[in-house]
Amino acid sequence: MKQDCKALQSCLADDKNGMMRALLEVVAGGVVQSTLDVQRYVRCTLLNATQPFEEVVRAAQDSLRWLCQQYLLEWDSSSRLYTTTPLGRAAFSSSLTPEESLVRVFIF
């Protein structure tokens, strides 16, 4: 009862893997679409409470860039909104991490 508790750590900080998964989930779930939505979302995280906001936003931007490069998300420059691709929806529905969803099986 008198033992100290471990300090809280955000799972979003683990070399951006947590951030990628979280952002894929909130975009696929329709919670986040615009860059303003991304900023609002990251302001509500434990990571933002423990790290400078600029670093959290940078991690989110890096994660969004990676998700777009892997064709899990798309950025529409005319509407300025993020949307989920069919691959991104499949990854979200499967509960796989973004990295796991990109593993391709080759049958010869």
Backbone as XML, in Angstrom:
<?xml version="1.0"?>
<chain id="A" units="angstrom">
  <residue number="1" name="MET">
    <atom name="N" x="0.807" y="-1.186" z="0.000"/>
    <atom name="CA" x="0.000" y="0.000" z="0.000"/>
    <atom name="C" x="0.857" y="1.259" z="0.000"/>
  </residue>
  <residue number="2" name="LYS">
    <atom name="N" x="2.079" y="1.155" z="0.473"/>
    <atom name="CA" x="2.914" y="2.347" z="0.568"/>
    <atom name="C" x="3.964" y="2.418" z="-0.521"/>
  </residue>
  <residue number="3" name="GLN">
    <atom name="N" x="3.917" y="1.489" z="-1.455"/>
    <atom name="CA" x="4.901" y="1.469" z="-2.522"/>
    <atom name="C" x="4.601" y="2.578" z="-3.535"/>
  </residue>
  <residue number="4" name="ASP">
    <atom name="N" x="5.647" y="3.202" z="-4.046"/>
    <atom name="CA" x="5.473" y="4.259" z="-5.035"/>
    <atom name="C" x="4.954" y="3.685" z="-6.348"/>
  </residue>
  <residue number="5" name="CYS">
    <atom name="N" x="4.149" y="4.460" z="-7.022"/>
    <atom name="CA" x="3.635" y="4.075" z="-8.341"/>
    <atom name="C" x="4.628" y="4.502" z="-9.416"/>
  </residue>
  <residue number="6" name="LYS">
    <atom name="N" x="4.649" y="3.755" z="-10.485"/>
    <atom name="CA" x="5.478" y="4.141" z="-11.624"/>
    <atom name="C" x="4.898" y="5.404" z="-12.253"/>
  </residue>
  <residue number="7" name="ALA">
    <atom name="N" x="5.780" y="6.214" z="-12.800"/>
    <atom name="CA" x="5.333" y="7.425" z="-13.476"/>
    <atom name="C" x="4.526" y="7.055" z="-14.720"/>
  </residue>
  <residue number="8" name="LEU">
    <atom name="N" x="3.491" y="7.830" z="-14.989"/>
    <atom name="CA" x="2.685" y="7.600" z="-16.183"/>
    <atom name="C" x="3.475" y="7.962" z="-17.427"/>
  </residue>
  <residue number="9" name="GLN">
    <atom name="N" x="3.331" y="7.152" z="-18.463"/>
    <atom name="CA" x="3.945" y="7.444" z="-19.750"/>
    <atom name="C" x="2.907" y="7.222" z="-20.839"/>
  </residue>
  <residue number="10" name="SER">
    <atom name="N" x="2.902" y="8.077" z="-21.809"/>
    <atom name="CA" x="1.965" y="7.958" z="-22.905"/>
    <atom name="C" x="2.422" y="6.873" z="-23.880"/>
  </residue>
  <residue number="11" name="CYS">
    <atom name="N" x="1.486" y="6.052" z="-24.320"/>
    <atom name="CA" x="1.817" y="5.032" z="-25.319"/>
    <atom name="C" x="2.003" y="5.655" z="-26.704"/>
  </residue>
  <residue number="12" name="LEU">
    <atom name="N" x="1.668" y="6.923" z="-26.851"/>
    <atom name="CA" x="1.861" y="7.607" z="-28.130"/>
    <atom name="C" x="3.319" y="7.977" z="-28.359"/>
  </residue>
  <residue number="13" name="ALA">
    <atom name="N" x="4.119" y="7.966" z="-27.315"/>
    <atom name="CA" x="5.509" y="8.414" z="-27.413"/>
    <atom name="C" x="6.449" y="7.348" z="-27.939"/>
  </residue>
  <residue number="14" name="ASP">
    <atom name="N" x="6.067" y="6.108" z="-27.928"/>
    <atom name="CA" x="6.965" y="5.016" z="-28.316"/>
    <atom name="C" x="7.338" y="5.109" z="-29.786"/>
  </residue>
  <residue number="15" name="ASP">
    <atom name="N" x="8.394" y="5.823" z="-30.075"/>
    <atom name="CA" x="8.938" y="6.066" z="-31.420"/>
    <atom name="C" x="7.869" y="6.208" z="-32.501"/>
  </residue>
  <residue number="16" name="LYS">
    <atom name="N" x="6.809" y="6.920" z="-32.179"/>
    <atom name="CA" x="5.727" y="7.305" z="-33.080"/>
    <atom name="C" x="4.805" y="6.165" z="-33.487"/>
  </residue>
  <residue number="17" name="ASN">
    <atom name="N" x="5.087" y="4.906" z="-33.105"/>
    <atom name="CA" x="4.196" y="3.810" z="-33.475"/>
    <atom name="C" x="2.813" y="3.993" z="-32.876"/>
  </residue>
  <residue number="18" name="GLY">
    <atom name="N" x="2.759" y="4.378" z="-31.629"/>
    <atom name="CA" x="1.472" y="4.610" z="-30.989"/>
    <atom name="C" x="0.724" y="5.765" z="-31.618"/>
  </residue>
  <residue number="19" name="MET">
    <atom name="N" x="1.462" y="6.803" z="-31.988"/>
    <atom name="CA" x="0.847" y="7.966" z="-32.621"/>
    <atom name="C" x="0.259" y="7.591" z="-33.979"/>
  </residue>
  <residue number="20" name="MET">
    <atom name="N" x="0.982" y="6.768" z="-34.746"/>
    <atom name="CA" x="0.473" y="6.357" z="-36.063"/>
    <atom name="C" x="-0.832" y="5.597" z="-35.918"/>
  </residue>
  <residue number="21" name="ARG">
    <atom name="N" x="-0.856" y="4.660" z="-34.989"/>
    <atom name="CA" x="-2.067" y="3.865" z="-34.789"/>
    <atom name="C" x="-3.220" y="4.739" z="-34.302"/>
  </residue>
  <residue number="22" name="ALA">
    <atom name="N" x="-2.938" y="5.622" z="-33.354"/>
    <atom name="CA" x="-3.980" y="6.494" z="-32.816"/>
    <atom name="C" x="-4.561" y="7.395" z="-33.904"/>
  </residue>
  <residue number="23" name="LEU">
    <atom name="N" x="-3.698" y="7.953" z="-34.727"/>
    <atom name="CA" x="-4.187" y="8.843" z="-35.788"/>
    <atom name="C" x="-4.972" y="8.075" z="-36.851"/>
  </residue>
  <residue number="24" name="LEU">
    <atom name="N" x="-4.515" y="6.890" z="-37.198"/>
    <atom name="CA" x="-5.277" y="6.069" z="-38.144"/>
    <atom name="C" x="-6.670" y="5.787" z="-37.585"/>
  </residue>
  <residue number="25" name="GLU">
    <atom name="N" x="-6.740" y="5.456" z="-36.307"/>
    <atom name="CA" x="-8.022" y="5.138" z="-35.678"/>
    <atom name="C" x="-8.963" y="6.343" z="-35.644"/>
  </residue>
  <residue number="26" name="VAL">
    <atom name="N" x="-8.453" y="7.525" z="-35.295"/>
    <atom name="CA" x="-9.346" y="8.684" z="-35.198"/>
    <atom name="C" x="-9.762" y="9.207" z="-36.568"/>
  </residue>
  <residue number="27" name="VAL">
    <atom name="N" x="-8.907" y="9.063" z="-37.576"/>
    <atom name="CA" x="-9.322" y="9.460" z="-38.928"/>
    <atom name="C" x="-10.341" y="8.448" z="-39.459"/>
  </residue>
  <residue number="28" name="ALA">
    <atom name="N" x="-10.069" y="7.167" z="-39.307"/>
    <atom name="CA" x="-11.000" y="6.130" z="-39.775"/>
    <atom name="C" x="-12.328" y="6.213" z="-39.025"/>
  </residue>
  <residue number="29" name="GLY">
    <atom name="N" x="-12.277" y="6.586" z="-37.768"/>
    <atom name="CA" x="-13.496" y="6.718" z="-36.971"/>
    <atom name="C" x="-14.254" y="8.013" z="-37.213"/>
  </residue>
  <residue number="30" name="GLY">
    <atom name="N" x="-13.699" y="8.912" z="-38.026"/>
    <atom name="CA" x="-14.373" y="10.157" z="-38.355"/>
    <atom name="C" x="-14.227" y="11.254" z="-37.315"/>
  </residue>
  <residue number="31" name="VAL">
    <atom name="N" x="-13.375" y="11.050" z="-36.321"/>
    <atom name="CA" x="-13.177" y="12.049" z="-35.271"/>
    <atom name="C" x="-12.283" y="13.180" z="-35.757"/>
  </residue>
  <residue number="32" name="VAL">
    <atom name="N" x="-11.285" y="12.847" z="-36.571"/>
    <atom name="CA" x="-10.301" y="13.812" z="-37.068"/>
    <atom name="C" x="-10.335" y="13.820" z="-38.592"/>
  </residue>
  <residue number="33" name="GLN">
    <atom name="N" x="-10.405" y="15.020" z="-39.155"/>
    <atom name="CA" x="-10.338" y="15.157" z="-40.613"/>
    <atom name="C" x="-9.384" y="16.269" z="-41.045"/>
  </residue>
  <residue number="34" name="SER">
    <atom name="N" x="-9.396" y="17.382" z="-40.349"/>
    <atom name="CA" x="-8.591" y="18.537" z="-40.750"/>
    <atom name="C" x="-7.355" y="18.662" z="-39.871"/>
  </residue>
  <residue number="35" name="THR">
    <atom name="N" x="-6.456" y="19.549" z="-40.277"/>
    <atom name="CA" x="-5.265" y="19.793" z="-39.466"/>
    <atom name="C" x="-5.649" y="20.418" z="-38.123"/>
  </residue>
  <residue number="36" name="LEU">
    <atom name="N" x="-6.707" y="21.226" z="-38.106"/>
    <atom name="CA" x="-7.194" y="21.787" z="-36.844"/>
    <atom name="C" x="-7.698" y="20.673" z="-35.927"/>
  </residue>
  <residue number="37" name="ASP">
    <atom name="N" x="-8.376" y="19.674" z="-36.498"/>
    <atom name="CA" x="-8.826" y="18.518" z="-35.719"/>
    <atom name="C" x="-7.634" y="17.777" z="-35.112"/>
  </residue>
  <residue number="38" name="VAL">
    <atom name="N" x="-6.552" y="17.648" z="-35.885"/>
    <atom name="CA" x="-5.351" y="16.968" z="-35.393"/>
    <atom name="C" x="-4.798" y="17.721" z="-34.193"/>
  </residue>
  <residue number="39" name="GLN">
    <atom name="N" x="-4.715" y="19.037" z="-34.304"/>
    <atom name="CA" x="-4.203" y="19.844" z="-33.192"/>
    <atom name="C" x="-5.083" y="19.706" z="-31.951"/>
  </residue>
  <residue number="40" name="ARG">
    <atom name="N" x="-6.397" y="19.733" z="-32.152"/>
    <atom name="CA" x="-7.313" y="19.564" z="-31.015"/>
    <atom name="C" x="-7.134" y="18.193" z="-30.377"/>
  </residue>
  <residue number="41" name="TYR">
    <atom name="N" x="-6.987" y="17.170" z="-31.205"/>
    <atom name="CA" x="-6.831" y="15.808" z="-30.708"/>
    <atom name="C" x="-5.561" y="15.666" z="-29.870"/>
  </residue>
  <residue number="42" name="VAL">
    <atom name="N" x="-4.429" y="16.135" z="-30.416"/>
    <atom name="CA" x="-3.173" y="15.951" z="-29.678"/>
    <atom name="C" x="-3.134" y="16.788" z="-28.406"/>
  </residue>
  <residue number="43" name="ARG">
    <atom name="N" x="-3.881" y="17.885" z="-28.352"/>
    <atom name="CA" x="-3.946" y="18.682" z="-27.113"/>
    <atom name="C" x="-4.598" y="17.885" z="-25.976"/>
  </residue>
  <residue number="44" name="CYS">
    <atom name="N" x="-5.403" y="16.899" z="-26.314"/>
    <atom name="CA" x="-6.144" y="16.123" z="-25.306"/>
    <atom name="C" x="-5.422" y="14.846" z="-24.886"/>
  </residue>
  <residue number="45" name="THR">
    <atom name="N" x="-4.178" y="14.677" z="-25.292"/>
    <atom name="CA" x="-3.460" y="13.446" z="-24.978"/>
    <atom name="C" x="-2.547" y="13.614" z="-23.774"/>
  </residue>
  <residue number="46" name="LEU">
    <atom name="N" x="-2.238" y="12.493" z="-23.153"/>
    <atom name="CA" x="-1.270" y="12.490" z="-22.054"/>
    <atom name="C" x="0.098" y="12.930" z="-22.566"/>
  </residue>
  <residue number="47" name="LEU">
    <atom name="N" x="0.425" y="12.555" z="-23.801"/>
    <atom name="CA" x="1.709" y="12.957" z="-24.375"/>
    <atom name="C" x="1.852" y="14.476" z="-24.359"/>
  </residue>
  <residue number="48" name="ASN">
    <atom name="N" x="0.788" y="15.186" z="-24.690"/>
    <atom name="CA" x="0.833" y="16.647" z="-24.682"/>
    <atom name="C" x="1.025" y="17.191" z="-23.269"/>
  </residue>
  <residue number="49" name="ALA">
    <atom name="N" x="0.531" y="16.483" z="-22.287"/>
    <atom name="CA" x="0.693" y="16.925" z="-20.899"/>
    <atom name="C" x="2.111" y="16.719" z="-20.395"/>
  </residue>
  <residue number="50" name="THR">
    <atom name="N" x="2.859" y="15.834" z="-21.061"/>
    <atom name="CA" x="4.213" y="15.522" z="-20.595"/>
    <atom name="C" x="5.308" y="16.012" z="-21.530"/>
  </residue>
  <residue number="51" name="GLN">
    <atom name="N" x="4.952" y="16.447" z="-22.719"/>
    <atom name="CA" x="5.923" y="16.919" z="-23.713"/>
    <atom name="C" x="5.496" y="18.289" z="-24.226"/>
  </residue>
  <residue number="52" name="PRO">
    <atom name="N" x="6.427" y="19.073" z="-24.755"/>
    <atom name="CA" x="6.056" y="20.356" z="-25.358"/>
    <atom name="C" x="5.111" y="20.144" z="-26.551"/>
  </residue>
  <residue number="53" name="PHE">
    <atom name="N" x="4.134" y="21.030" z="-26.661"/>
    <atom name="CA" x="3.111" y="20.908" z="-27.709"/>
    <atom name="C" x="3.735" y="20.825" z="-29.097"/>
  </residue>
  <residue number="54" name="GLU">
    <atom name="N" x="4.779" y="21.598" z="-29.358"/>
    <atom name="CA" x="5.408" y="21.602" z="-30.680"/>
    <atom name="C" x="5.966" y="20.218" z="-31.035"/>
  </residue>
  <residue number="55" name="GLU">
    <atom name="N" x="6.532" y="19.533" z="-30.043"/>
    <atom name="CA" x="7.063" y="18.189" z="-30.286"/>
    <atom name="C" x="5.943" y="17.194" z="-30.568"/>
  </residue>
  <residue number="56" name="VAL">
    <atom name="N" x="4.841" y="17.340" z="-29.865"/>
    <atom name="CA" x="3.702" y="16.447" z="-30.070"/>
    <atom name="C" x="3.113" y="16.665" z="-31.463"/>
  </residue>
  <residue number="57" name="VAL">
    <atom name="N" x="2.981" y="17.915" z="-31.859"/>
    <atom name="CA" x="2.464" y="18.224" z="-33.199"/>
    <atom name="C" x="3.420" y="17.693" z="-34.259"/>
  </residue>
  <residue number="58" name="ARG">
    <atom name="N" x="4.715" y="17.839" z="-34.044"/>
    <atom name="CA" x="5.706" y="17.326" z="-34.997"/>
    <atom name="C" x="5.585" y="15.802" z="-35.134"/>
  </residue>
  <residue number="59" name="ALA">
    <atom name="N" x="5.409" y="15.111" z="-34.011"/>
    <atom name="CA" x="5.230" y="13.657" z="-34.053"/>
    <atom name="C" x="3.956" y="13.292" z="-34.806"/>
  </residue>
  <residue number="60" name="ALA">
    <atom name="N" x="2.904" y="14.057" z="-34.589"/>
    <atom name="CA" x="1.647" y="13.808" z="-35.303"/>
    <atom name="C" x="1.823" y="14.049" z="-36.798"/>
  </residue>
  <residue number="61" name="GLN">
    <atom name="N" x="2.514" y="15.123" z="-37.171"/>
    <atom name="CA" x="2.748" y="15.421" z="-38.591"/>
    <atom name="C" x="3.583" y="14.326" z="-39.247"/>
  </residue>
  <residue number="62" name="ASP">
    <atom name="N" x="4.631" y="13.878" z="-38.566"/>
    <atom name="CA" x="5.462" y="12.786" z="-39.094"/>
    <atom name="C" x="4.642" y="11.516" z="-39.276"/>
  </residue>
  <residue number="63" name="SER">
    <atom name="N" x="3.780" y="11.234" z="-38.313"/>
    <atom name="CA" x="2.943" y="10.035" z="-38.382"/>
    <atom name="C" x="1.939" y="10.143" z="-39.525"/>
  </residue>
  <residue number="64" name="LEU">
    <atom name="N" x="1.315" y="11.304" z="-39.680"/>
    <atom name="CA" x="0.360" y="11.492" z="-40.782"/>
    <atom name="C" x="1.057" y="11.379" z="-42.133"/>
  </residue>
  <residue number="65" name="ARG">
    <atom name="N" x="2.259" y="11.933" z="-42.235"/>
    <atom name="CA" x="3.024" y="11.840" z="-43.475"/>
    <atom name="C" x="3.303" y="10.369" z="-43.811"/>
  </residue>
  <residue number="66" name="TRP">
    <atom name="N" x="3.732" y="9.599" z="-42.810"/>
    <atom name="CA" x="4.026" y="8.177" z="-43.018"/>
    <atom name="C" x="2.764" y="7.422" z="-43.426"/>
  </residue>
  <residue number="67" name="LEU">
    <atom name="N" x="1.647" y="7.689" z="-42.752"/>
    <atom name="CA" x="0.394" y="7.011" z="-43.081"/>
    <atom name="C" x="-0.047" y="7.322" z="-44.508"/>
  </residue>
  <residue number="68" name="CYS">
    <atom name="N" x="0.176" y="8.548" z="-44.950"/>
    <atom name="CA" x="-0.155" y="8.908" z="-46.334"/>
    <atom name="C" x="0.808" y="8.239" z="-47.319"/>
  </residue>
  <residue number="69" name="GLN">
    <atom name="N" x="2.084" y="8.185" z="-46.996"/>
    <atom name="CA" x="3.073" y="7.532" z="-47.873"/>
    <atom name="C" x="2.795" y="6.043" z="-48.026"/>
  </residue>
  <residue number="70" name="GLN">
    <atom name="N" x="2.221" y="5.428" z="-47.000"/>
    <atom name="CA" x="1.913" y="3.997" z="-47.039"/>
    <atom name="C" x="0.511" y="3.728" z="-47.576"/>
  </residue>
  <residue number="71" name="TYR">
    <atom name="N" x="-0.179" y="4.770" z="-48.021"/>
    <atom name="CA" x="-1.522" y="4.674" z="-48.609"/>
    <atom name="C" x="-2.572" y="4.168" z="-47.624"/>
  </residue>
  <residue number="72" name="LEU">
    <atom name="N" x="-2.382" y="4.479" z="-46.356"/>
    <atom name="CA" x="-3.405" y="4.175" z="-45.354"/>
    <atom name="C" x="-4.356" y="5.365" z="-45.191"/>
  </residue>
  <residue number="73" name="LEU">
    <atom name="N" x="-3.825" y="6.570" z="-45.401"/>
    <atom name="CA" x="-4.614" y="7.798" z="-45.389"/>
    <atom name="C" x="-4.336" y="8.574" z="-46.661"/>
  </residue>
  <residue number="74" name="GLU">
    <atom name="N" x="-5.262" y="9.465" z="-46.988"/>
    <atom name="CA" x="-5.066" y="10.382" z="-48.111"/>
    <atom name="C" x="-5.316" y="11.804" z="-47.626"/>
  </residue>
  <residue number="75" name="TRP">
    <atom name="N" x="-4.546" y="12.741" z="-48.167"/>
    <atom name="CA" x="-4.732" y="14.163" z="-47.898"/>
    <atom name="C" x="-5.304" y="14.789" z="-49.149"/>
  </residue>
  <residue number="76" name="ASP">
    <atom name="N" x="-6.476" y="15.380" z="-49.042"/>
    <atom name="CA" x="-7.106" y="16.069" z="-50.167"/>
    <atom name="C" x="-6.766" y="17.548" z="-50.048"/>
  </residue>
  <residue number="77" name="SER">
    <atom name="N" x="-5.893" y="18.022" z="-50.937"/>
    <atom name="CA" x="-5.428" y="19.410" z="-50.824"/>
    <atom name="C" x="-6.522" y="20.421" z="-51.152"/>
  </residue>
  <residue number="78" name="SER">
    <atom name="N" x="-7.531" y="20.037" z="-51.934"/>
    <atom name="CA" x="-8.596" y="20.997" z="-52.234"/>
    <atom name="C" x="-9.545" y="21.175" z="-51.044"/>
  </residue>
  <residue number="79" name="SER">
    <atom name="N" x="-9.938" y="20.084" z="-50.404"/>
    <atom name="CA" x="-10.820" y="20.200" z="-49.236"/>
    <atom name="C" x="-10.029" y="20.369" z="-47.941"/>
  </residue>
  <residue number="80" name="ARG">
    <atom name="N" x="-8.720" y="20.076" z="-48.009"/>
    <atom name="CA" x="-7.814" y="20.158" z="-46.863"/>
    <atom name="C" x="-8.265" y="19.227" z="-45.730"/>
  </residue>
  <residue number="81" name="LEU">
    <atom name="N" x="-8.604" y="17.987" z="-46.142"/>
    <atom name="CA" x="-9.068" y="16.984" z="-45.186"/>
    <atom name="C" x="-8.329" y="15.675" z="-45.382"/>
  </residue>
  <residue number="82" name="TYR">
    <atom name="N" x="-8.161" y="14.943" z="-44.276"/>
    <atom name="CA" x="-7.623" y="13.584" z="-44.324"/>
    <atom name="C" x="-8.786" y="12.611" z="-44.451"/>
  </residue>
  <residue number="83" name="THR">
    <atom name="N" x="-8.599" y="11.583" z="-45.271"/>
    <atom name="CA" x="-9.575" y="10.508" z="-45.389"/>
    <atom name="C" x="-8.838" y="9.178" z="-45.332"/>
  </residue>
  <residue number="84" name="THR">
    <atom name="N" x="-9.577" y="8.143" z="-45.026"/>
    <atom name="CA" x="-8.997" y="6.808" z="-44.926"/>
    <atom name="C" x="-9.143" y="6.104" z="-46.267"/>
  </residue>
  <residue number="85" name="THR">
    <atom name="N" x="-8.090" y="5.446" z="-46.710"/>
    <atom name="CA" x="-8.134" y="4.655" z="-47.937"/>
    <atom name="C" x="-8.769" y="3.298" z="-47.628"/>
  </residue>
  <residue number="86" name="PRO">
    <atom name="N" x="-9.117" y="2.520" z="-48.655"/>
    <atom name="CA" x="-9.612" y="1.165" z="-48.384"/>
    <atom name="C" x="-8.619" y="0.334" z="-47.559"/>
  </residue>
  <residue number="87" name="LEU">
    <atom name="N" x="-7.322" y="0.472" z="-47.845"/>
    <atom name="CA" x="-6.312" y="-0.238" z="-47.063"/>
    <atom name="C" x="-6.309" y="0.245" z="-45.616"/>
  </residue>
  <residue number="88" name="GLY">
    <atom name="N" x="-6.447" y="1.539" z="-45.414"/>
    <atom name="CA" x="-6.494" y="2.099" z="-44.067"/>
    <atom name="C" x="-7.719" y="1.627" z="-43.299"/>
  </residue>
  <residue number="89" name="ARG">
    <atom name="N" x="-8.870" y="1.552" z="-43.991"/>
    <atom name="CA" x="-10.084" y="1.043" z="-43.335"/>
    <atom name="C" x="-9.922" y="-0.422" z="-42.963"/>
  </residue>
  <residue number="90" name="ALA">
    <atom name="N" x="-9.275" y="-1.197" z="-43.838"/>
    <atom name="CA" x="-9.039" y="-2.611" z="-43.543"/>
    <atom name="C" x="-8.110" y="-2.758" z="-42.342"/>
  </residue>
  <residue number="91" name="ALA">
    <atom name="N" x="-7.054" y="-1.948" z="-42.297"/>
    <atom name="CA" x="-6.120" y="-1.997" z="-41.163"/>
    <atom name="C" x="-6.833" y="-1.614" z="-39.875"/>
  </residue>
  <residue number="92" name="PHE">
    <atom name="N" x="-7.644" y="-0.582" z="-39.937"/>
    <atom name="CA" x="-8.406" y="-0.137" z="-38.763"/>
    <atom name="C" x="-9.366" y="-1.227" z="-38.295"/>
  </residue>
  <residue number="93" name="SER">
    <atom name="N" x="-10.073" y="-1.834" z="-39.221"/>
    <atom name="CA" x="-11.054" y="-2.870" z="-38.872"/>
    <atom name="C" x="-10.413" y="-4.137" z="-38.331"/>
  </residue>
  <residue number="94" name="SER">
    <atom name="N" x="-9.201" y="-4.417" z="-38.786"/>
    <atom name="CA" x="-8.523" y="-5.651" z="-38.376"/>
    <atom name="C" x="-7.874" y="-5.547" z="-37.000"/>
  </residue>
  <residue number="95" name="SER">
    <atom name="N" x="-7.759" y="-4.354" z="-36.478"/>
    <atom name="CA" x="-7.073" y="-4.089" z="-35.206"/>
    <atom name="C" x="-5.578" y="-4.358" z="-35.275"/>
  </residue>
  <residue number="96" name="LEU">
    <atom name="N" x="-5.030" y="-4.471" z="-36.481"/>
    <atom name="CA" x="-3.587" y="-4.593" z="-36.642"/>
    <atom name="C" x="-2.955" y="-3.212" z="-36.518"/>
  </residue>
  <residue number="97" name="THR">
    <atom name="N" x="-1.683" y="-3.182" z="-36.155"/>
    <atom name="CA" x="-0.970" y="-1.910" z="-36.185"/>
    <atom name="C" x="-0.788" y="-1.517" z="-37.642"/>
  </residue>
  <residue number="98" name="PRO">
    <atom name="N" x="-0.537" y="-0.242" z="-37.923"/>
    <atom name="CA" x="-0.301" y="0.141" z="-39.311"/>
    <atom name="C" x="0.841" y="-0.649" z="-39.955"/>
  </residue>
  <residue number="99" name="GLU">
    <atom name="N" x="1.903" y="-0.899" z="-39.200"/>
    <atom name="CA" x="3.029" y="-1.650" z="-39.746"/>
    <atom name="C" x="2.635" y="-3.089" z="-40.071"/>
  </residue>
  <residue number="100" name="GLU">
    <atom name="N" x="1.906" y="-3.728" z="-39.166"/>
    <atom name="CA" x="1.481" y="-5.112" z="-39.390"/>
    <atom name="C" x="0.549" y="-5.228" z="-40.586"/>
  </residue>
  <residue number="101" name="SER">
    <atom name="N" x="-0.246" y="-4.225" z="-40.819"/>
    <atom name="CA" x="-1.201" y="-4.283" z="-41.931"/>
    <atom name="C" x="-0.517" y="-4.185" z="-43.286"/>
  </residue>
  <residue number="102" name="LEU">
    <atom name="N" x="0.737" y="-3.752" z="-43.301"/>
    <atom name="CA" x="1.458" y="-3.607" z="-44.564"/>
    <atom name="C" x="2.237" y="-4.853" z="-44.959"/>
  </residue>
  <residue number="103" name="VAL">
    <atom name="N" x="2.258" y="-5.866" z="-44.114"/>
    <atom name="CA" x="2.964" y="-7.110" z="-44.435"/>
    <atom name="C" x="2.212" y="-7.796" z="-45.562"/>
  </residue>
  <residue number="104" name="ARG">
    <atom name="N" x="2.965" y="-8.131" z="-46.591"/>
    <atom name="CA" x="2.345" y="-8.767" z="-47.763"/>
    <atom name="C" x="2.758" y="-10.224" z="-47.802"/>
  </residue>
  <residue number="105" name="VAL">
    <atom name="N" x="1.814" y="-11.071" z="-48.104"/>
    <atom name="CA" x="2.083" y="-12.491" z="-48.204"/>
    <atom name="C" x="2.214" y="-12.835" z="-49.679"/>
  </residue>
  <residue number="106" name="PHE">
    <atom name="N" x="3.322" y="-13.438" z="-50.036"/>
    <atom name="CA" x="3.555" y="-13.838" z="-51.419"/>
    <atom name="C" x="3.415" y="-15.340" z="-51.521"/>
  </residue>
  <residue number="107" name="ILE">
    <atom name="N" x="2.535" y="-15.794" z="-52.393"/>
    <atom name="CA" x="2.342" y="-17.220" z="-52.609"/>
    <atom name="C" x="2.888" y="-17.545" z="-53.997"/>
  </residue>
  <residue number="108" name="PHE">
    <atom name="N" x="3.783" y="-18.511" z="-54.040"/>
    <atom name="CA" x="4.381" y="-18.893" z="-55.318"/>
    <atom name="C" x="3.767" y="-20.157" z="-55.821"/>
  </residue>
</chain>
